[in-house]
């Protein structure tokens, strides 16, 4: 019985892999050039096929995204790096809507790493800060927060962030603080190692003033000192998606993703499609999560 079930599962996975590969070929720019009307119809059919596969399954409650590849995408399209970041921002708006439509409760976005904020040139950093400020203002002014009741939290080394961006952060956190249906976390000038160092420092300070004792220190206590503590049982992502084909974590949520499922997508972030998101969720649903047991 077990053998038959295992064989059927393997055959289904092989079938889906074959279908995925066929559509990857069909959706290549060179192919689309000659078969555009046919491709549009097939894409729609394929998207519905994937949606039907995932919609009845167990959805991740918390999805974290590393939206990588904006600069490389811009260079390959003969555009300025600034345009890559702008297209990346527009894509993030699309993907957030997709996630809301799927009922995902928590989304954490790696907007800018600590290293970005230290080592990128001032022009590029200012462009990114301006885009992030625009995004925060859009969330505030277009009714997205109110419609989906989204609680927004921005965390990282915020002393590295431009003041006008911080003002927008303060406003959006205040205006969304009473919502709890969904959560949007924006990691800005953020580093996982830096977060853990800060948590250790704050724990040490509380030990010194007698607020806690050394014996009180545990995994549960440390969770209260990290950036996602406001999420309680949802603080650890179920699924982490990284685009651009790079297979690394890049100092993102190092404490939180100890048992997260990782999905690496071989497209640059501006080219990320709904089918890529649905494939990621399908992959998540087919994994057995044992949490080290």
C-alpha atoms as a printed R data frame, in Angstrom:
    type eleno elety resid chain resno      x      y       z
1   ATOM     1    CA   UNK     A     1  0.000  0.000   0.000
2   ATOM     2    CA   UNK     A     2  2.765  2.429   1.019
3   ATOM     3    CA   UNK     A     3  4.720  1.551  -2.127
4   ATOM     4    CA   UNK     A     4  1.734  2.264  -4.387
5   ATOM     5    CA   UNK     A     5  1.075  5.627  -2.708
6   ATOM     6    CA   UNK     A     6  4.759  6.574  -2.925
7   ATOM     7    CA   UNK     A     7  4.908  5.549  -6.591
8   ATOM     8    CA   UNK     A     8  1.759  7.568  -7.396
9   ATOM     9    CA   UNK     A     9  3.207 10.639  -5.624
10  ATOM    10    CA   UNK     A    10  6.472 10.296  -7.558
11  ATOM    11    CA   UNK     A    11  4.622 10.011 -10.871
12  ATOM    12    CA   UNK     A    12  2.531 13.100 -10.069
13  ATOM    13    CA   UNK     A    13  5.650 15.051  -9.177
14  ATOM    14    CA   UNK     A    14  7.325 13.926 -12.406
15  ATOM    15    CA   UNK     A    15  4.245 14.950 -14.395
16  ATOM    16    CA   UNK     A    16  4.235 18.423 -12.787
17  ATOM    17    CA   UNK     A    17  7.968 18.819 -13.374
18  ATOM    18    CA   UNK     A    18  7.491 17.996 -17.061
19  ATOM    19    CA   UNK     A    19  4.593 20.454 -17.375
20  ATOM    20    CA   UNK     A    20  6.633 23.145 -15.603
21  ATOM    21    CA   UNK     A    21  9.560 22.652 -17.982
22  ATOM    22    CA   UNK     A    22  7.340 22.814 -21.056
23  ATOM    23    CA   UNK     A    23  5.846 26.107 -19.906
24  ATOM    24    CA   UNK     A    24  9.285 27.478 -19.017
25  ATOM    25    CA   UNK     A    25 10.278 26.900 -22.634
26  ATOM    26    CA   UNK     A    26  7.042 28.338 -24.012
27  ATOM    27    CA   UNK     A    27  7.348 31.460 -21.841
28  ATOM    28    CA   UNK     A    28 10.878 32.333 -22.917
29  ATOM    29    CA   UNK     A    29 10.980 35.732 -24.713
30  ATOM    30    CA   UNK     A    30 12.210 34.202 -28.000
31  ATOM    31    CA   UNK     A    31  9.337 31.715 -28.048
32  ATOM    32    CA   UNK     A    32  6.744 34.322 -27.112
33  ATOM    33    CA   UNK     A    33  7.845 36.486 -30.025
34  ATOM    34    CA   UNK     A    34  6.442 33.950 -32.495
35  ATOM    35    CA   UNK     A    35  3.600 32.418 -30.521
36  ATOM    36    CA   UNK     A    36  2.253 35.333 -28.443
37  ATOM    37    CA   UNK     A    37 -1.531 34.784 -28.814
38  ATOM    38    CA   UNK     A    38 -1.120 31.059 -28.144
39  ATOM    39    CA   UNK     A    39  1.249 31.717 -25.201
40  ATOM    40    CA   UNK     A    40 -1.181 34.125 -23.515
41  ATOM    41    CA   UNK     A    41 -3.935 31.498 -23.610
42  ATOM    42    CA   UNK     A    42 -1.648 28.715 -22.389
43  ATOM    43    CA   UNK     A    43 -0.284 30.887 -19.584
44  ATOM    44    CA   UNK     A    44 -3.829 31.504 -18.358
45  ATOM    45    CA   UNK     A    45 -4.589 27.784 -18.482
46  ATOM    46    CA   UNK     A    46 -1.342 26.914 -16.669
47  ATOM    47    CA   UNK     A    47 -1.923 29.540 -13.968
48  ATOM    48    CA   UNK     A    48 -5.393 28.117 -13.287
49  ATOM    49    CA   UNK     A    49 -3.903 24.606 -13.217
50  ATOM    50    CA   UNK     A    50 -1.384 25.638 -10.540
51  ATOM    51    CA   UNK     A    51 -3.984 27.585  -8.576
52  ATOM    52    CA   UNK     A    52 -6.261 24.553  -8.480
53  ATOM    53    CA   UNK     A    53 -3.358 22.455  -7.205
54  ATOM    54    CA   UNK     A    54 -2.519 24.739  -4.257
55  ATOM    55    CA   UNK     A    55 -5.821 26.299  -3.215
56  ATOM    56    CA   UNK     A    56 -7.094 23.226  -1.404
57  ATOM    57    CA   UNK     A    57 -3.821 22.615   0.428
58  ATOM    58    CA   UNK     A    58 -2.307 23.950   3.620
59  ATOM    59    CA   UNK     A    59 -1.193 27.537   3.000
60  ATOM    60    CA   UNK     A    60  1.907 28.958   4.677
61  ATOM    61    CA   UNK     A    61  0.865 31.428   7.351
62  ATOM    62    CA   UNK     A    62  4.072 33.479   7.083
63  ATOM    63    CA   UNK     A    63  5.941 34.031   3.808
64  ATOM    64    CA   UNK     A    64  9.295 35.840   3.736
65  ATOM    65    CA   UNK     A    65 10.702 37.223   0.482
66  ATOM    66    CA   UNK     A    66 14.236 38.066  -0.639
67  ATOM    67    CA   UNK     A    67 13.472 40.009  -3.853
68  ATOM    68    CA   UNK     A    68 16.866 39.641  -5.502
69  ATOM    69    CA   UNK     A    69 18.048 40.505  -9.019
70  ATOM    70    CA   UNK     A    70 16.751 44.038  -9.661
71  ATOM    71    CA   UNK     A    71 20.136 45.430 -10.707
72  ATOM    72    CA   UNK     A    72 21.049 42.490 -12.934
73  ATOM    73    CA   UNK     A    73 17.610 42.628 -14.546
74  ATOM    74    CA   UNK     A    74 18.121 46.327 -15.339
75  ATOM    75    CA   UNK     A    75 21.572 45.774 -16.859
76  ATOM    76    CA   UNK     A    76 20.351 42.898 -19.038
77  ATOM    77    CA   UNK     A    77 17.570 45.180 -20.324
78  ATOM    78    CA   UNK     A    78 19.974 48.061 -20.992
79  ATOM    79    CA   UNK     A    79 18.474 50.165 -18.211
80  ATOM    80    CA   UNK     A    80 19.899 52.178 -15.351
81  ATOM    81    CA   UNK     A    81 20.060 50.389 -11.993
82  ATOM    82    CA   UNK     A    82 17.485 52.873 -10.677
83  ATOM    83    CA   UNK     A    83 14.968 51.503 -13.155
84  ATOM    84    CA   UNK     A    84 15.602 47.989 -11.874
85  ATOM    85    CA   UNK     A    85 14.691 49.066  -8.358
86  ATOM    86    CA   UNK     A    86 11.612 50.903  -9.623
87  ATOM    87    CA   UNK     A    87 10.392 47.836 -11.520
88  ATOM    88    CA   UNK     A    88 11.178 45.769  -8.428
89  ATOM    89    CA   UNK     A    89  8.942 48.031  -6.336
90  ATOM    90    CA   UNK     A    90  6.065 47.683  -8.809
91  ATOM    91    CA   UNK     A    91  6.497 43.921  -8.727
92  ATOM    92    CA   UNK     A    92  6.371 43.926  -4.932
93  ATOM    93    CA   UNK     A    93  2.989 45.670  -5.056
94  ATOM    94    CA   UNK     A    94  1.716 42.958  -7.417
95  ATOM    95    CA   UNK     A    95  3.045 40.100  -5.303
96  ATOM    96    CA   UNK     A    96  1.647 41.507  -2.064
97  ATOM    97    CA   UNK     A    97 -1.762 41.618  -3.707
98  ATOM    98    CA   UNK     A    98 -1.353 37.999  -4.820
99  ATOM    99    CA   UNK     A    99 -0.445 36.967  -1.273
100 ATOM   100    CA   UNK     A   100 -3.393 38.845   0.213
101 ATOM   101    CA   UNK     A   101 -5.708 37.176  -2.307
102 ATOM   102    CA   UNK     A   102 -4.362 33.766  -1.239
103 ATOM   103    CA   UNK     A   103 -5.075 34.595   2.401
104 ATOM   104    CA   UNK     A   104 -1.461 34.702   3.613
105 ATOM   105    CA   UNK     A   105 -1.485 36.387   7.031
106 ATOM   106    CA   UNK     A   106  2.150 37.465   7.423
107 ATOM   107    CA   UNK     A   107  4.606 38.726   4.808
108 ATOM   108    CA   UNK     A   108  8.170 39.787   5.601
109 ATOM   109    CA   UNK     A   109 10.089 41.624   2.870
110 ATOM   110    CA   UNK     A   110 13.866 42.098   2.767
111 ATOM   111    CA   UNK     A   111 13.755 45.681   1.505
112 ATOM   112    CA   UNK     A   112 17.396 46.655   2.193
113 ATOM   113    CA   UNK     A   113 20.100 44.699   3.947
114 ATOM   114    CA   UNK     A   114 22.442 46.117   6.567
115 ATOM   115    CA   UNK     A   115 25.242 45.669   4.036
116 ATOM   116    CA   UNK     A   116 23.266 47.634   1.405
117 ATOM   117    CA   UNK     A   117 22.991 50.544   3.821
118 ATOM   118    CA   UNK     A   118 26.699 50.457   4.643
119 ATOM   119    CA   UNK     A   119 28.344 49.750   1.292
120 ATOM   120    CA   UNK     A   120 26.067 50.955  -1.538
121 ATOM   121    CA   UNK     A   121 26.886 54.389  -2.957
122 ATOM   122    CA   UNK     A   122 24.842 57.356  -1.740
123 ATOM   123    CA   UNK     A   123 22.987 57.829  -5.015
124 ATOM   124    CA   UNK     A   124 21.703 54.254  -5.074
125 ATOM   125    CA   UNK     A   125 20.827 54.294  -1.375
126 ATOM   126    CA   UNK     A   126 18.880 57.528  -1.750
127 ATOM   127    CA   UNK     A   127 17.006 56.085  -4.721
128 ATOM   128    CA   UNK     A   128 16.074 53.028  -2.656
129 ATOM   129    CA   UNK     A   129 15.022 55.166   0.310
130 ATOM   130    CA   UNK     A   130 12.830 57.268  -1.965
131 ATOM   131    CA   UNK     A   131 11.171 54.140  -3.401
132 ATOM   132    CA   UNK     A   132 10.554 52.755   0.090
133 ATOM   133    CA   UNK     A   133  9.077 56.060   1.237
134 ATOM   134    CA   UNK     A   134  6.799 56.057  -1.815
135 ATOM   135    CA   UNK     A   135  5.717 52.516  -0.993
136 ATOM   136    CA   UNK     A   136  4.863 53.405   2.600
137 ATOM   137    CA   UNK     A   137  2.897 56.467   1.514
138 ATOM   138    CA   UNK     A   138  1.036 54.391  -1.082
139 ATOM   139    CA   UNK     A   139  0.031 51.873   1.572
140 ATOM   140    CA   UNK     A   140 -1.231 54.734   3.715
141 ATOM   141    CA   UNK     A   141 -3.084 56.658   1.030
142 ATOM   142    CA   UNK     A   142 -4.612 54.005  -1.235
143 ATOM   143    CA   UNK     A   143 -6.655 52.171   1.378
144 ATOM   144    CA   UNK     A   144 -4.672 48.913   1.317
145 ATOM   145    CA   UNK     A   145 -4.141 48.900   5.087
146 ATOM   146    CA   UNK     A   146 -7.796 49.512   5.767
147 ATOM   147    CA   UNK     A   147 -9.070 47.001   3.207
148 ATOM   148    CA   UNK     A   148 -6.948 44.109   4.455
149 ATOM   149    CA   UNK     A   149 -6.440 45.350   8.050
150 ATOM   150    CA   UNK     A   150 -2.657 45.132   7.765
151 ATOM   151    CA   UNK     A   151 -0.382 45.853  10.709
152 ATOM   152    CA   UNK     A   152  2.919 47.252   9.354
153 ATOM   153    CA   UNK     A   153  6.212 46.981  11.201
154 ATOM   154    CA   UNK     A   154  9.597 48.224   9.953
155 ATOM   155    CA   UNK     A   155 12.759 46.938  11.629
156 ATOM   156    CA   UNK     A   156 16.528 46.958  11.208
157 ATOM   157    CA   UNK     A   157 19.326 49.426  11.908
158 ATOM   158    CA   UNK     A   158 16.993 52.377  11.467
159 ATOM   159    CA   UNK     A   159 19.657 54.871  12.546
160 ATOM   160    CA   UNK     A   160 21.050 54.346   9.018
161 ATOM   161    CA   UNK     A   161 17.746 55.345   7.403
162 ATOM   162    CA   UNK     A   162 16.987 58.792   5.969
163 ATOM   163    CA   UNK     A   163 14.863 60.988   8.265
164 ATOM   164    CA   UNK     A   164 11.935 61.500   5.874
165 ATOM   165    CA   UNK     A   165 11.676 57.732   5.488
166 ATOM   166    CA   UNK     A   166 11.686 57.330   9.275
167 ATOM   167    CA   UNK     A   167  8.867 59.870   9.505
168 ATOM   168    CA   UNK     A   168  6.826 57.759   7.076
169 ATOM   169    CA   UNK     A   169  7.677 54.636   9.127
170 ATOM   170    CA   UNK     A   170  6.457 56.282  12.338
171 ATOM   171    CA   UNK     A   171  3.206 57.326  10.692
172 ATOM   172    CA   UNK     A   172  2.380 53.986   9.090
173 ATOM   173    CA   UNK     A   173  3.201 51.991  12.225
174 ATOM   174    CA   UNK     A   174  0.979 54.275  14.284
175 ATOM   175    CA   UNK     A   175 -1.949 54.207  11.854
176 ATOM   176    CA   UNK     A   176 -1.820 50.423  11.396
177 ATOM   177    CA   UNK     A   177 -1.089 49.441  15.008
178 ATOM   178    CA   UNK     A   178 -4.700 48.468  15.810
179 ATOM   179    CA   UNK     A   179 -4.945 45.983  12.913
180 ATOM   180    CA   UNK     A   180 -4.226 42.293  13.428
181 ATOM   181    CA   UNK     A   181 -5.810 40.427  10.498
182 ATOM   182    CA   UNK     A   182 -2.582 40.578   8.481
183 ATOM   183    CA   UNK     A   183  0.990 41.679   9.099
184 ATOM   184    CA   UNK     A   184  3.531 43.241   6.749
185 ATOM   185    CA   UNK     A   185  7.102 43.377   8.035
186 ATOM   186    CA   UNK     A   186  9.688 45.443   6.186
187 ATOM   187    CA   UNK     A   187 13.318 44.615   6.970
188 ATOM   188    CA   UNK     A   188 15.176 47.867   6.320
189 ATOM   189    CA   UNK     A   189 18.953 48.214   6.784
190 ATOM   190    CA   UNK     A   190 18.481 44.834   8.425
191 ATOM   191    CA   UNK     A   191 20.961 42.080   9.197
192 ATOM   192    CA   UNK     A   192 20.274 38.798  10.969
193 ATOM   193    CA   UNK     A   193 23.619 38.753  12.766
194 ATOM   194    CA   UNK     A   194 23.164 42.352  13.856
195 ATOM   195    CA   UNK     A   195 19.682 41.509  15.177
196 ATOM   196    CA   UNK     A   196 21.062 38.670  17.300
197 ATOM   197    CA   UNK     A   197 23.890 40.873  18.639
198 ATOM   198    CA   UNK     A   198 21.354 43.547  19.624
199 ATOM   199    CA   UNK     A   199 19.171 40.930  21.322
200 ATOM   200    CA   UNK     A   200 22.165 39.647  23.328
201 ATOM   201    CA   UNK     A   201 23.061 43.192  24.395
202 ATOM   202    CA   UNK     A   202 19.508 43.917  25.552
203 ATOM   203    CA   UNK     A   203 19.314 40.642  27.472
204 ATOM   204    CA   UNK     A   204 22.662 41.420  29.142
205 ATOM   205    CA   UNK     A   205 21.381 44.863  30.162
206 ATOM   206    CA   UNK     A   206 18.256 43.337  31.714
207 ATOM   207    CA   UNK     A   207 20.365 40.797  33.600
208 ATOM   208    CA   UNK     A   208 22.553 43.602  34.977
209 ATOM   209    CA   UNK     A   209 19.578 45.580  36.297
210 ATOM   210    CA   UNK     A   210 17.996 42.466  37.765
211 ATOM   211    CA   UNK     A   211 14.997 42.376  35.456
212 ATOM   212    CA   UNK     A   212 15.862 38.791  34.503
213 ATOM   213    CA   UNK     A   213 18.395 36.244  35.707
214 ATOM   214    CA   UNK     A   214 20.856 34.212  33.665
215 ATOM   215    CA   UNK     A   215 18.751 31.124  34.379
216 ATOM   216    CA   UNK     A   216 15.779 32.799  32.685
217 ATOM   217    CA   UNK     A   217 17.572 32.866  29.318
218 ATOM   218    CA   UNK     A   218 16.005 30.383  26.903
219 ATOM   219    CA   UNK     A   219 14.855 30.194  23.296
220 ATOM   220    CA   UNK     A   220 11.442 31.485  24.342
221 ATOM   221    CA   UNK     A   221 12.997 34.459  26.125
222 ATOM   222    CA   UNK     A   222 15.235 35.328  23.166
223 ATOM   223    CA   UNK     A   223 12.164 35.363  20.902
224 ATOM   224    CA   UNK     A   224 10.904 38.303  22.963
225 ATOM   225    CA   UNK     A   225 14.011 40.329  22.119
226 ATOM   226    CA   UNK     A   226 14.058 39.917  18.343
227 ATOM   227    CA   UNK     A   227 12.409 42.043  15.680
228 ATOM   228    CA   UNK     A   228  9.467 39.711  14.982
229 ATOM   229    CA   UNK     A   229  8.435 39.312  18.641
230 ATOM   230    CA   UNK     A   230  5.156 41.147  17.943
231 ATOM   231    CA   UNK     A   231  4.043 38.212  15.779
232 ATOM   232    CA   UNK     A   232  4.074 35.717  18.650
233 ATOM   233    CA   UNK     A   233  3.457 32.202  17.213
234 ATOM   234    CA   UNK     A   234  3.708 33.576  13.654
235 ATOM   235    CA   UNK     A   235  7.203 35.016  14.133
236 ATOM   236    CA   UNK     A   236  8.967 32.238  12.182
237 ATOM   237    CA   UNK     A   237  8.365 32.114   8.400
238 ATOM   238    CA   UNK     A   238  6.887 28.912   7.044
239 ATOM   239    CA   UNK     A   239  8.262 29.656   3.579
240 ATOM   240    CA   UNK     A   240 11.192 31.800   2.407
241 ATOM   241    CA   UNK     A   241 11.293 32.688  -1.307
242 ATOM   242    CA   UNK     A   242 14.448 34.030  -2.939
243 ATOM   243    CA   UNK     A   243 14.579 35.077  -6.572
244 ATOM   244    CA   UNK     A   244 17.443 35.468  -9.111
245 ATOM   245    CA   UNK     A   245 18.778 31.923  -8.839
246 ATOM   246    CA   UNK     A   246 21.099 32.670  -5.921
247 ATOM   247    CA   UNK     A   247 20.972 29.912  -3.307
248 ATOM   248    CA   UNK     A   248 21.881 31.686  -0.094
249 ATOM   249    CA   UNK     A   249 20.152 33.498   2.765
250 ATOM   250    CA   UNK     A   250 22.306 36.664   2.842
251 ATOM   251    CA   UNK     A   251 21.983 37.435   6.564
252 ATOM   252    CA   UNK     A   252 18.170 37.393   6.517
253 ATOM   253    CA   UNK     A   253 16.164 36.353   9.613
254 ATOM   254    CA   UNK     A   254 18.873 33.961  10.788
255 ATOM   255    CA   UNK     A   255 17.154 33.186  14.089
256 ATOM   256    CA   UNK     A   256 13.648 32.936  12.667
257 ATOM   257    CA   UNK     A   257 14.260 30.636   9.670
258 ATOM   258    CA   UNK     A   258 15.898 27.734  11.523
259 ATOM   259    CA   UNK     A   259 13.086 25.426  10.340
260 ATOM   260    CA   UNK     A   260 11.597 27.423   7.466
261 ATOM   261    CA   UNK     A   261 11.127 25.848   4.050
262 ATOM   262    CA   UNK     A   262 13.379 27.522   1.464
263 ATOM   263    CA   UNK     A   263 12.448 28.034  -2.174
264 ATOM   264    CA   UNK     A   264 14.945 29.407  -4.692
265 ATOM   265    CA   UNK     A   265 13.427 30.749  -7.895
266 ATOM   266    CA   UNK     A   266 15.524 31.110 -11.042
267 ATOM   267    CA   UNK     A   267 14.075 34.430 -12.253
268 ATOM   268    CA   UNK     A   268 15.038 38.008 -11.432
269 ATOM   269    CA   UNK     A   269 12.596 39.717  -9.103
270 ATOM   270    CA   UNK     A   270 11.044 42.073 -11.722
271 ATOM   271    CA   UNK     A   271 10.204 38.976 -13.816
272 ATOM   272    CA   UNK     A   272  8.580 37.091 -10.911
273 ATOM   273    CA   UNK     A   273  5.138 35.858 -11.993
274 ATOM   274    CA   UNK     A   274  2.063 34.481 -10.315
275 ATOM   275    CA   UNK     A   275  3.004 31.022 -11.574
276 ATOM   276    CA   UNK     A   276  6.344 31.345  -9.740
277 ATOM   277    CA   UNK     A   277  4.531 32.146  -6.504
278 ATOM   278    CA   UNK     A   278  2.105 29.278  -6.985
279 ATOM   279    CA   UNK     A   279  4.987 26.894  -7.719
280 ATOM   280    CA   UNK     A   280  6.693 28.002  -4.488
281 ATOM   281    CA   UNK     A   281  3.545 27.340  -2.474
282 ATOM   282    CA   UNK     A   282  3.018 24.000  -4.210
283 ATOM   283    CA   UNK     A   283  6.579 23.018  -3.326
284 ATOM   284    CA   UNK     A   284  5.950 24.035   0.292
285 ATOM   285    CA   UNK     A   285  2.768 21.971   0.456
286 ATOM   286    CA   UNK     A   286  4.549 18.841  -0.763
287 ATOM   287    CA   UNK     A   287  7.252 18.932   1.884
288 ATOM   288    CA   UNK     A   288  7.071 17.134   5.201
289 ATOM   289    CA   UNK     A   289  7.918 19.563   7.994
290 ATOM   290    CA   UNK     A   290  9.540 17.681  10.883
291 ATOM   291    CA   UNK     A   291 11.233 20.581  12.725
292 ATOM   292    CA   UNK     A   292 14.339 18.472  13.331
293 ATOM   293    CA   UNK     A   293 12.406 15.576  14.858
